[in-house]
């Protein structure tokens, strides 16, 4: 009887899970907390900058909520429920209020406070999860801070000085500061509102075809601890048909591994359009299972 490719793919994923979780028939060491961090017990002792996170590009722009030209199928809550742990969000001022919009708010909009409220509700309900926001901001830091205050999300915000070692996920969970916030505008105005390009670097985001992908630096410095791997196509907009070309393994995993090897650095934010197409969660699982963690 032929087992088929589907069985082989399941076996590969199951083997990766075993590498991370260990033998499910073996009890954890006495006195050791086996509660998972972002779904995996092994990540509890791993510094934030050595963890890979499934990341959605223009996360607010989604088909379920009726946005025109969406980048994702599902909204923020569903994304988080499905395993996305970093959200790229664009913020604009419209009609005197602060909204999540993509370029033009007539294409789709959600009040920033409402979007942040969804993230807060997820963190409330999932105390072992660490989440990241990366803002592309066209408003002041004060306007963003007001939305954080309104949504009651600020209590989860982590503060990280430039150059300091990142804490392990388990430490962030233990002290209750499980949300990391980056921005490309007015970063540093608040201690929790981090300038993304002081902490991270990225590959190019303006790719029209799979052959356009490279591992070269676009913005930021490779001396930074965090690595944004942009893995999506825009031609002329994001489309499910474009995601079908690049979101599946082995192509996706091969590129992630290639860039990891080239940079000698773990890709932290593995960023896609239409995450519900393809294998981003499998790629992140593999990266986390095979990460080389610095000795303590």
C-alpha positions as a Markdown table, in Angstrom:
| # | Residue | x | y | z |
|---|---|---|---|---|
| 1 | Unk | 0.0 | 0.0 | 0.0 |
| 2 | Unk | 1.3 | 3.5 | -0.9 |
| 3 | Unk | 1.4 | 5.8 | 2.1 |
| 4 | Unk | 1.5 | 8.9 | -0.1 |
| 5 | Unk | 3.0 | 12.4 | 0.3 |
| 6 | Unk | 0.4 | 13.5 | 2.8 |
| 7 | Unk | 1.5 | 10.8 | 5.3 |
| 8 | Unk | 5.2 | 11.7 | 4.7 |
| 9 | Unk | 4.4 | 15.4 | 5.4 |
| 10 | Unk | 2.6 | 14.5 | 8.6 |
| 11 | Unk | 5.5 | 12.3 | 9.7 |
| 12 | Unk | 8.0 | 15.2 | 9.1 |
| 13 | Unk | 5.9 | 17.6 | 11.1 |
| 14 | Unk | 5.4 | 15.0 | 13.9 |
| 15 | Unk | 9.1 | 14.4 | 14.0 |
| 16 | Unk | 9.7 | 18.2 | 14.4 |
| 17 | Unk | 7.2 | 18.3 | 17.3 |
| 18 | Unk | 9.0 | 15.4 | 18.9 |
| 19 | Unk | 12.3 | 17.3 | 18.6 |
| 20 | Unk | 10.8 | 20.3 | 20.4 |
| 21 | Unk | 8.5 | 18.6 | 23.0 |
| 22 | Unk | 10.5 | 15.5 | 23.6 |
| 23 | Unk | 8.9 | 12.0 | 24.2 |
| 24 | Unk | 5.3 | 12.5 | 25.3 |
| 25 | Unk | 5.6 | 9.3 | 27.3 |
| 26 | Unk | 8.4 | 10.7 | 29.5 |
| 27 | Unk | 7.3 | 12.8 | 32.5 |
| 28 | Unk | 9.1 | 16.2 | 32.9 |
| 29 | Unk | 11.8 | 16.5 | 35.5 |
| 30 | Unk | 10.6 | 16.9 | 39.1 |
| 31 | Unk | 10.2 | 20.6 | 40.0 |
| 32 | Unk | 10.3 | 21.8 | 36.4 |
| 33 | Unk | 7.3 | 23.7 | 35.0 |
| 34 | Unk | 6.3 | 22.0 | 31.8 |
| 35 | Unk | 3.7 | 24.6 | 30.8 |
| 36 | Unk | 4.2 | 25.7 | 27.2 |
| 37 | Unk | 5.3 | 29.2 | 26.2 |
| 38 | Unk | 3.8 | 30.1 | 22.8 |
| 39 | Unk | 2.8 | 26.5 | 22.6 |
| 40 | Unk | 6.1 | 24.9 | 23.2 |
| 41 | Unk | 7.7 | 24.1 | 26.6 |
| 42 | Unk | 11.1 | 24.4 | 25.1 |
| 43 | Unk | 10.6 | 28.1 | 24.3 |
| 44 | Unk | 10.1 | 29.0 | 28.0 |
| 45 | Unk | 13.9 | 29.2 | 28.6 |
| 46 | Unk | 14.7 | 30.7 | 25.2 |
| 47 | Unk | 15.4 | 34.4 | 24.8 |
| 48 | Unk | 12.8 | 36.4 | 22.8 |
| 49 | Unk | 15.4 | 37.2 | 20.1 |
| 50 | Unk | 16.1 | 33.5 | 19.5 |
| 51 | Unk | 12.4 | 32.6 | 18.9 |
| 52 | Unk | 10.7 | 32.6 | 15.5 |
| 53 | Unk | 7.1 | 34.0 | 15.4 |
| 54 | Unk | 4.6 | 33.5 | 12.6 |
| 55 | Unk | 3.9 | 37.1 | 11.4 |
| 56 | Unk | 1.1 | 38.6 | 9.3 |
| 57 | Unk | 1.8 | 41.5 | 6.9 |
| 58 | Unk | -0.9 | 44.2 | 7.1 |
| 59 | Unk | -2.7 | 42.0 | 9.6 |
| 60 | Unk | -5.7 | 44.3 | 9.9 |
| 61 | Unk | -6.5 | 44.1 | 6.2 |
| 62 | Unk | -8.7 | 41.0 | 5.9 |
| 63 | Unk | -11.4 | 39.6 | 3.7 |
| 64 | Unk | -13.6 | 38.4 | 6.5 |
| 65 | Unk | -14.2 | 42.0 | 7.6 |
| 66 | Unk | -14.8 | 43.1 | 4.0 |
| 67 | Unk | -11.6 | 45.0 | 3.3 |
| 68 | Unk | -10.9 | 45.8 | -0.3 |
| 69 | Unk | -7.6 | 44.3 | -1.6 |
| 70 | Unk | -7.0 | 42.4 | 1.7 |
| 71 | Unk | -3.6 | 40.9 | 2.7 |
| 72 | Unk | -5.2 | 38.2 | 5.0 |
| 73 | Unk | -8.3 | 36.1 | 4.9 |
| 74 | Unk | -9.2 | 36.3 | 8.6 |
| 75 | Unk | -9.3 | 39.1 | 11.2 |
| 76 | Unk | -7.0 | 39.7 | 14.2 |
| 77 | Unk | -8.7 | 37.5 | 16.7 |
| 78 | Unk | -8.8 | 34.5 | 14.3 |
| 79 | Unk | -5.2 | 35.1 | 13.4 |
| 80 | Unk | -4.1 | 34.9 | 17.0 |
| 81 | Unk | -6.3 | 31.9 | 17.6 |
| 82 | Unk | -4.7 | 30.2 | 14.7 |
| 83 | Unk | -1.1 | 30.7 | 15.9 |
| 84 | Unk | 0.0 | 34.0 | 14.6 |
| 85 | Unk | 2.2 | 35.7 | 17.2 |
| 86 | Unk | 3.3 | 38.9 | 15.5 |
| 87 | Unk | 1.1 | 41.5 | 13.7 |
| 88 | Unk | 2.2 | 44.2 | 11.3 |
| 89 | Unk | -0.3 | 47.0 | 11.6 |
| 90 | Unk | -0.7 | 50.3 | 9.8 |
| 91 | Unk | -2.1 | 53.3 | 11.7 |
| 92 | Unk | -3.7 | 56.4 | 10.2 |
| 93 | Unk | -5.7 | 59.4 | 11.3 |
| 94 | Unk | -9.2 | 59.5 | 9.7 |
| 95 | Unk | -12.1 | 61.8 | 10.5 |
| 96 | Unk | -10.4 | 62.9 | 13.6 |
| 97 | Unk | -9.8 | 59.4 | 15.0 |
| 98 | Unk | -7.1 | 56.9 | 15.0 |
| 99 | Unk | -7.7 | 53.9 | 12.8 |
| 100 | Unk | -6.0 | 50.8 | 11.4 |
| 101 | Unk | -6.1 | 51.3 | 7.7 |
| 102 | Unk | -4.0 | 50.2 | 4.7 |
| 103 | Unk | -3.1 | 53.3 | 2.8 |
| 104 | Unk | -6.7 | 54.7 | 2.3 |
| 105 | Unk | -9.3 | 54.2 | 5.0 |
| 106 | Unk | -12.1 | 53.8 | 2.5 |
| 107 | Unk | -10.5 | 50.4 | 1.6 |
| 108 | Unk | -11.3 | 49.2 | 5.1 |
| 109 | Unk | -10.8 | 50.5 | 8.6 |
| 110 | Unk | -11.0 | 49.5 | 12.3 |
| 111 | Unk | -10.5 | 51.8 | 15.2 |
| 112 | Unk | -7.1 | 51.3 | 16.6 |
| 113 | Unk | -8.5 | 50.9 | 20.2 |
| 114 | Unk | -10.9 | 48.2 | 18.9 |
| 115 | Unk | -8.1 | 46.3 | 17.2 |
| 116 | Unk | -5.9 | 46.6 | 20.3 |
| 117 | Unk | -8.9 | 45.4 | 22.4 |
| 118 | Unk | -8.9 | 42.2 | 20.4 |
| 119 | Unk | -5.3 | 41.6 | 21.2 |
| 120 | Unk | -5.9 | 42.4 | 24.9 |
| 121 | Unk | -8.8 | 39.9 | 25.0 |
| 122 | Unk | -6.5 | 37.2 | 23.5 |
| 123 | Unk | -3.8 | 37.9 | 26.0 |
| 124 | Unk | -6.3 | 37.8 | 28.9 |
| 125 | Unk | -7.5 | 34.4 | 27.7 |
| 126 | Unk | -4.1 | 33.0 | 26.9 |
| 127 | Unk | -1.7 | 33.6 | 29.8 |
| 128 | Unk | 1.2 | 31.6 | 28.3 |
| 129 | Unk | 1.4 | 33.6 | 25.0 |
| 130 | Unk | 3.8 | 36.3 | 24.0 |
| 131 | Unk | 2.7 | 38.6 | 21.2 |
| 132 | Unk | 4.4 | 41.3 | 19.1 |
| 133 | Unk | 3.0 | 44.3 | 17.3 |
| 134 | Unk | 5.1 | 46.1 | 14.5 |
| 135 | Unk | 3.5 | 49.4 | 13.6 |
| 136 | Unk | 3.8 | 51.3 | 10.4 |
| 137 | Unk | 2.6 | 54.6 | 11.9 |
| 138 | Unk | 1.3 | 57.8 | 10.3 |
| 139 | Unk | 0.1 | 59.3 | 13.6 |
| 140 | Unk | 1.8 | 60.6 | 16.7 |
| 141 | Unk | 3.0 | 58.4 | 19.5 |
| 142 | Unk | 0.5 | 60.1 | 21.8 |
| 143 | Unk | -2.4 | 59.0 | 19.6 |
| 144 | Unk | -1.2 | 55.4 | 19.8 |
| 145 | Unk | -0.7 | 55.6 | 23.5 |
| 146 | Unk | -4.3 | 56.9 | 23.9 |
| 147 | Unk | -5.6 | 53.9 | 22.1 |
| 148 | Unk | -3.5 | 51.6 | 24.3 |
| 149 | Unk | -4.9 | 53.2 | 27.4 |
| 150 | Unk | -8.5 | 53.0 | 26.0 |
| 151 | Unk | -8.1 | 49.3 | 25.2 |
| 152 | Unk | -6.4 | 48.5 | 28.6 |
| 153 | Unk | -3.6 | 46.8 | 26.7 |
| 154 | Unk | -0.8 | 48.9 | 28.1 |
| 155 | Unk | -0.4 | 46.7 | 31.2 |
| 156 | Unk | 1.0 | 43.9 | 29.1 |
| 157 | Unk | 3.6 | 46.1 | 27.3 |
| 158 | Unk | 7.3 | 45.0 | 27.8 |
| 159 | Unk | 10.1 | 47.6 | 28.1 |
| 160 | Unk | 13.4 | 46.8 | 26.5 |
| 161 | Unk | 16.5 | 49.1 | 26.5 |
| 162 | Unk | 18.6 | 49.0 | 23.3 |
| 163 | Unk | 21.5 | 46.7 | 23.6 |
| 164 | Unk | 20.2 | 44.8 | 26.7 |
| 165 | Unk | 19.8 | 41.1 | 26.5 |
| 166 | Unk | 16.3 | 40.0 | 25.7 |
| 167 | Unk | 14.5 | 38.0 | 28.4 |
| 168 | Unk | 13.3 | 34.4 | 27.9 |
| 169 | Unk | 9.7 | 34.0 | 27.0 |
| 170 | Unk | 9.1 | 32.3 | 30.4 |
| 171 | Unk | 10.4 | 35.4 | 32.2 |
| 172 | Unk | 8.1 | 37.7 | 30.1 |
| 173 | Unk | 5.2 | 35.5 | 30.9 |
| 174 | Unk | 6.0 | 35.3 | 34.6 |
| 175 | Unk | 6.3 | 39.1 | 35.0 |
| 176 | Unk | 3.1 | 39.7 | 33.0 |
| 177 | Unk | 4.7 | 41.8 | 30.3 |
| 178 | Unk | 3.9 | 39.6 | 27.3 |
| 179 | Unk | 3.4 | 42.2 | 24.5 |
| 180 | Unk | 6.4 | 43.7 | 22.6 |
| 181 | Unk | 5.6 | 46.9 | 20.6 |
| 182 | Unk | 7.7 | 48.3 | 17.7 |
| 183 | Unk | 7.1 | 51.3 | 15.6 |
| 184 | Unk | 8.8 | 53.1 | 12.7 |
| 185 | Unk | 7.7 | 56.6 | 14.0 |
| 186 | Unk | 8.6 | 58.3 | 17.3 |
| 187 | Unk | 9.9 | 55.1 | 18.8 |
| 188 | Unk | 11.4 | 55.7 | 22.2 |
| 189 | Unk | 8.9 | 58.4 | 23.2 |
| 190 | Unk | 7.5 | 55.9 | 25.7 |
| 191 | Unk | 9.8 | 53.1 | 27.2 |
| 192 | Unk | 7.5 | 50.4 | 25.8 |
| 193 | Unk | 7.2 | 52.0 | 22.3 |
| 194 | Unk | 10.4 | 50.7 | 20.6 |
| 195 | Unk | 12.0 | 52.1 | 17.4 |
| 196 | Unk | 11.9 | 49.0 | 15.2 |
| 197 | Unk | 15.1 | 49.9 | 13.3 |
| 198 | Unk | 17.1 | 50.2 | 16.5 |
| 199 | Unk | 16.2 | 46.6 | 17.3 |
| 200 | Unk | 15.7 | 44.8 | 14.0 |
| 201 | Unk | 16.6 | 44.5 | 10.4 |
| 202 | Unk | 14.6 | 43.2 | 7.4 |
| 203 | Unk | 14.9 | 41.7 | 4.0 |
| 204 | Unk | 13.3 | 43.5 | 1.0 |
| 205 | Unk | 9.5 | 43.7 | 1.0 |
| 206 | Unk | 8.9 | 44.9 | -2.6 |
| 207 | Unk | 9.0 | 41.5 | -4.4 |
| 208 | Unk | 6.8 | 40.8 | -7.4 |
| 209 | Unk | 7.9 | 37.2 | -8.2 |
| 210 | Unk | 9.6 | 34.4 | -6.3 |
| 211 | Unk | 12.8 | 35.0 | -8.2 |
| 212 | Unk | 12.9 | 38.5 | -6.6 |
| 213 | Unk | 13.5 | 37.2 | -3.1 |
| 214 | Unk | 16.9 | 37.6 | -1.5 |
| 215 | Unk | 18.4 | 37.5 | 1.9 |
| 216 | Unk | 20.0 | 40.9 | 1.6 |
| 217 | Unk | 19.4 | 43.6 | 4.2 |
| 218 | Unk | 16.8 | 46.3 | 3.3 |
| 219 | Unk | 16.2 | 48.5 | 6.4 |
| 220 | Unk | 18.0 | 48.3 | 9.7 |
| 221 | Unk | 21.4 | 46.8 | 10.5 |
| 222 | Unk | 22.4 | 43.2 | 10.7 |
| 223 | Unk | 24.1 | 44.0 | 14.0 |
| 224 | Unk | 20.5 | 44.1 | 15.5 |
| 225 | Unk | 19.3 | 41.2 | 17.4 |
| 226 | Unk | 16.0 | 40.7 | 15.6 |
| 227 | Unk | 15.5 | 39.6 | 12.0 |
| 228 | Unk | 12.3 | 40.3 | 9.9 |
| 229 | Unk | 12.1 | 37.8 | 7.0 |
| 230 | Unk | 9.6 | 39.3 | 4.6 |
| 231 | Unk | 8.1 | 36.5 | 2.5 |
| 232 | Unk | 5.3 | 37.8 | 0.4 |
| 233 | Unk | 4.6 | 39.1 | -3.1 |
| 234 | Unk | 2.9 | 42.3 | -4.2 |
| 235 | Unk | 2.0 | 42.5 | -7.9 |
| 236 | Unk | 0.3 | 44.9 | -8.0 |
| 237 | Unk | -1.4 | 44.1 | -4.7 |
| 238 | Unk | -1.4 | 41.1 | -2.4 |
| 239 | Unk | -3.4 | 38.2 | -3.9 |
| 240 | Unk | -4.1 | 34.6 | -2.7 |
| 241 | Unk | -2.7 | 33.4 | -6.1 |
| 242 | Unk | 0.6 | 35.1 | -5.2 |
| 243 | Unk | 0.6 | 33.5 | -1.7 |
| 244 | Unk | 0.1 | 30.1 | -3.4 |
| 245 | Unk | 3.4 | 30.6 | -5.2 |
| 246 | Unk | 5.5 | 31.2 | -2.1 |
| 247 | Unk | 3.7 | 30.1 | 1.1 |
| 248 | Unk | 4.2 | 26.3 | 0.6 |
| 249 | Unk | 7.0 | 24.0 | 1.5 |
| 250 | Unk | 9.6 | 23.0 | 0.4 |
| 251 | Unk | 10.1 | 26.5 | -1.2 |
| 252 | Unk | 9.2 | 28.4 | 1.9 |
| 253 | Unk | 11.3 | 26.4 | 4.4 |
| 254 | Unk | 14.2 | 26.3 | 1.9 |
| 255 | Unk | 14.2 | 30.1 | 1.7 |
| 256 | Unk | 13.9 | 30.6 | 5.5 |
| 257 | Unk | 16.8 | 28.2 | 6.0 |
| 258 | Unk | 18.9 | 29.8 | 3.3 |
| 259 | Unk | 18.5 | 33.3 | 4.9 |
| 260 | Unk | 19.1 | 31.9 | 8.4 |
| 261 | Unk | 22.4 | 30.4 | 7.2 |
| 262 | Unk | 23.4 | 33.5 | 5.2 |
| 263 | Unk | 22.7 | 35.8 | 8.2 |
| 264 | Unk | 23.9 | 33.4 | 10.8 |
| 265 | Unk | 20.8 | 34.5 | 12.7 |
| 266 | Unk | 17.4 | 33.1 | 13.5 |
| 267 | Unk | 14.6 | 34.7 | 11.5 |
| 268 | Unk | 12.3 | 36.0 | 14.2 |
| 269 | Unk | 9.4 | 37.5 | 12.3 |
| 270 | Unk | 8.5 | 35.2 | 9.4 |
| 271 | Unk | 6.1 | 37.5 | 7.6 |
| 272 | Unk | 3.5 | 36.5 | 5.1 |
| 273 | Unk | 0.3 | 37.5 | 3.3 |
| 274 | Unk | -2.6 | 35.1 | 3.5 |
| 275 | Unk | -1.2 | 33.0 | 6.3 |
| 276 | Unk | -4.1 | 30.6 | 5.9 |
| 277 | Unk | -2.5 | 29.5 | 2.6 |
| 278 | Unk | 0.5 | 27.2 | 2.9 |
| 279 | Unk | 3.0 | 26.4 | 5.6 |
| 280 | Unk | 4.0 | 29.4 | 7.7 |
| 281 | Unk | 3.2 | 27.7 | 11.0 |
| 282 | Unk | 5.2 | 24.6 | 9.9 |
| 283 | Unk | 8.2 | 26.8 | 8.9 |
| 284 | Unk | 8.1 | 28.6 | 12.3 |
| 285 | Unk | 7.8 | 25.3 | 14.1 |
| 286 | Unk | 10.9 | 23.9 | 12.2 |
| 287 | Unk | 12.9 | 27.0 | 12.9 |
| 288 | Unk | 12.1 | 26.9 | 16.6 |
| 289 | Unk | 12.9 | 23.2 | 16.7 |
| 290 | Unk | 16.3 | 23.6 | 15.0 |
| 291 | Unk | 17.4 | 26.9 | 16.6 |
| 292 | Unk | 20.9 | 27.0 | 18.0 |
| 293 | Unk | 20.5 | 28.6 | 21.4 |
| 294 | Unk | 23.4 | 30.2 | 23.2 |
| 295 | Unk | 24.7 | 28.4 | 26.2 |
| 296 | Unk | 23.7 | 29.9 | 29.5 |
